[in-house]
Amino acid sequence: MTYYVIAGERSGDLHGANLIKAIRHHDPEAQFRAYGGEQMEAAGATLVRHYRDMAFMGFWEVAKNLGTIRRIMRECQTDLLAHRPDALILIDYAGFNLRMARFAKKNGIRVFYYISPKVWAWNQRRALNIKANVDRLFTILPFETEFFAKYDYKVDYVGNPLLDALADFQPDVAFAQRINNPSKPIIALLPGSRRQEITSILPTMLAATRQFPDYQFVVGTVSNLPTTLYDSFMAEFPDVLRVSDAAYDLLHVSTAALVTSGTATLETALLNVPQVVCYKTTGVSYAIAKRLIAVPFISLVNLIAGSEVVKELIQDDLTPAKVTAELKKIMPGGSGREKQLAGYGEIQKKMGEPGASERAGKRMVEELLPAQEA
């Protein structure tokens, strides 16, 4: 059978690649076209467009680039109809993918959604849009089943694909030796995978490093962004190192971390590294978000826990002084370290076992087989 997969950011590319591999376990001749990245391409998909062309963050940034987004969507719709897959598989990326779901449904193409849009966070009635246009929704967060039940919509909770990625992770034993000061404890800086995240958040993270001379700070960079972007901020911090596309290896050897809100916060928790969550966007985007957000936290760690396990420094609270103070609390011997690690343990119990990609892929193929046989 043929599948068309759309992901709009780096983490979606990772999960899409794992899903492609899982589908192939049950449909060995499966063919894929994708809006995604290198990982989906490596898994065997024909890459139509890279997610870097679509990774706009925040309400104001999306509004500024609306013309580009609409053009890309028209291109995607044309390509979808030209190939008419057995199923369109959407991965998160709500603004784009919910419109693609409606378009595909209208044109008689079966729609699967893997990793639900965060409709529970704001404008919750978008759940009705999903119910109307998505044939099967495969969720990865335990609280989503109860949320969608309020709209009389039964979802497939398959577990979290991060557990798959972490189960497959094999630490590079030589990684720490490649860092200049392996004798110093390491603190990871994970400033995100979008340009806007780097420019808004990395400078504050770096400023806080001056208060910890006994630690080696290492920035986890991503190859989909130019090295010159990092250079412009790191030039004044010659003792801060960087590693590219090696977040798991970096976290594996880290004592603590500063992490931009997103999937990386949950990855950090699952790897048992105490963290401070950082987030900052433009003033306009933040003002809009503050009016719309319907949940008490922004990090997946706290949302899954249902309480504050990790400290979230958001917008005006993201200052070097506050980052320094919160980081000290989660260092060895700090007042908040053991409590945070205990909270991680409770989250890991809620998350369940690995196998999300495999379960989702198997169910998708099973769902399509009756139609194929008919």
Secondary structure, 3 states (H helix, E strand, C coil): CEEEEEECCHHHHHHHHHHHHHHHHHCCCCEEEEEECHHHHHCCCEEEEEHHHCCCCCHHHHHHCHHHHHHHHHHHHHHHHHHCCCEEEEECCHHHHHHHHHHHHHCCCCEEEECCCCCCCECCCHHHHHHHHCCEEEECCCCHHHHHHCCCCCCEECCCHHHHHHHHCCCCCCCHHHCCCCCCCEEEEECCCCHHHHHHHHHHHHHHHCCCCCCEEEEEECCCCCHHHHHHHHCCCCCCEEEECCHHHHHHCEEEEEEECCHHHHHHHHCCCCEEEEECCCHHHHHHHHHHECCCCCCHHHHHHCCCCCEEEEHHHCCHHHHHHHHHHCCCCCCCHHHHHHHHHHHHHHHCCCCHHHHHHHHHHHHHHHHHHC
